């Protein structure tokens, strides 16, 4: 899926930049290019592993253990 998203995003970026160079750019083409690019970025970032998630989970577990010990 990633191999499909990257070329589509590249085409959207190139189309958006080309459309901006015209004297009267078509606003609808620009909007579609931005939406396609943002959707692609959302899909790619959703698949990225975040290193901080593990640390945050550990901290929340430690806080829960501290709270239970205080009771």
Secondary structure, 3 states (H helix, E strand, C coil): CHHHHHHHHHHHHHHHHHHHCCCCCCHHHHHHHHHHHHHHHHHHHHCCCCHHHHHHHHHHHHHHHHHHHHC
